[in-house]
Every structure is written in C-alpha cells, then in structure tokens.
Amino acid sequence: MTKSCFCLQENPKPFFALAKELYPGQFKPTISHYFVKLLEKKGLLERVYTQNIDTLERVAGISTEKIVEAHGTFHTAHCIKSSCSLEYSQEWMRDRIFKDEVPTCDECGAYVKPDIVFFGEGLPQRFFQLRDRDFPSCDLLLVMGTSLKVQPFAGLTGHVKETTPRVLINREKCKSDSGCQLFWGYGSSKLDFDSEKAYRDVALLGDCDDQCSMMAEKLGWKEELDQLVRDEHAKIDDDSNQKDSSSIDEDNSSPVDPTDIQQVLPRSSAVDPPCNFLICPSSSPPQDES
C-alpha cells in the first residue's frame, strides 16, 4: 500500500474535502476538448492520452475506448481493501462526497476511493498496453497545454517514430527530455523547435482554445466546431438546471488542515495546467482494443 493510501486510512477527511472541490460537474469542456471530439467524428483520432482527472473528455462526448486517463479518473471508484476492491459508480461516490460523508464499502466497511492515481501509485495498465501499440503507428502527434514534466507521461513524445511530426499547442515552449531515451522505441522525447537540426517539431504558441479554433478554420471545420460547442454546452446547462431543482444541502463541512490535504493530493491536481493531453491522430482505420 502506498504512503498516500496510508494517509487516507489514517485521516480520510482532508482528501474527501479536496475531492469535493475537484469533483467533476463544476466545469464545462473547452473548445480544445470539442476539437478532439471533432477529430474522432471525422475518423482521425487514434487515441487521446490525458493527465486530467476531471472526466471532461468524457463529458465532451469522446468515446471511452478512445481515452487513456493516465492519472486515473473520478468516473469509477473502488474499495481500497485489496481483498475486496468492489467497484462503485461516479454517481454513488458523488452522492456521499456532497453529503460530506466519508465513503465506505457496502461489503467490507473499508474506505472507497475514486480511481485517481495518488503519488507513489502506479499508472493504469491500460496506459502501458495502448502506449506500446498506438505511438509507433501515429501519423501526427498533437501535444496540448502541458509542461511535459511529469513522468512517465512526458516521455510519450519520444515513443513515436523519428519521422512523425509533433505539434506543441501551448502558451510557451517546453522541451521534454525524460533522460531515459534509450528505453523508448524511437529516440529522444525532447522537443526541438529552434536548433539547426530541427526538422519535425512545431510550436503553436498561445491559448489552446484559440489555436484549436485556428486549426479548425484552416481545415474548414470552424462552423462545425462552433456549432458542436454551442449544442453540447446547451445540453450541459439543461442537465445542470434539472439537478438544481433537487439541489444538495448547504455545505456544513468543517475546515481541514491544508497540510493534511497535501499528503493525499492526487497525482495531477497541482502539477500541470488544466488542459493537458497527448493525441494520436491516425490515417489508418480505427482499431479495436482487443
């Protein structure tokens, strides 16, 4: 068991207080999320790899099989007792967190934790399985809104072929260098925009949403993207209004020590900006996971 899980067992309240603040449903997907959805609709998306735990890719309508949530997700939860590990839904977990209850397993009484990756925990096996298949066949790698500092996620840029174009969409240039290039199949993960040897890396600097809108316009998709955002946001607003009609009671939770929260901080909650995913478009037909 990791140190973070020990902290959760000893004092679960700080984590669940933080989980209430981070819980999905308080924010809408951005233009960037819907641009990725548009890539899927057009048969161009092989996979989206995200460090985010907010499930906004799912809310944007991207198919589950197209998403790899490297740092886990609030979409499901499990009992932390290894001999039990009973799975619970996002709705089950949300109901208890927003009632300021510490969720416990119906079967064994142990704590139930959302399936987000804590510091010290391993990444989901699906990350490694699909990484080894997706990246060697990638035709174009888009890297969006990330500092590329968190491993092993940052090293993904070095797992495409040396001839694969890599496009960074970010507010500033970042040059990921995992220091372990020899362990990757095709060379360095370091992005090279400016040296004399630069030949495949491109930086589109600015706000991710602005750059995605620009790409959509260049591709002749701007009107379709704008309509998709309007339609999907309207659906979210309708759902939100329905939930407000049976709103949750006033927050009566007691304050918690910030140092306690830091001990159980999810792996990606304080590291990178909110929109950080790697995308593997492919010109080949989409593959099944099996």
Secondary structure, 3 states (H helix, E strand, C coil): CCHHHHHHHHCCHHHHHHHHHHCCCCCCCCHHHHHHHHHHHCCCEEEEEECCCCCHHHHCCCCHHHEEECCEEEEEEEECCCCCCCEEEHHHHHHHHCCCCCCECCCCCCEEEEEECECCCCCCHHHHHHHHHHHHHCCCEEEECCCCCCCCHHHHHHCCCCCCCEEEEECCCCCCCCCCHHHCCCCCCCCCCCCCCCCCEEEEECCHHHHHHHHHHHHCCHHHHHHHHHHHHHHHHHHHHHHHCCCCCCCCCCCCCHHHHHHCCECCCCCCCCCCEEEEECCCCCCCCC
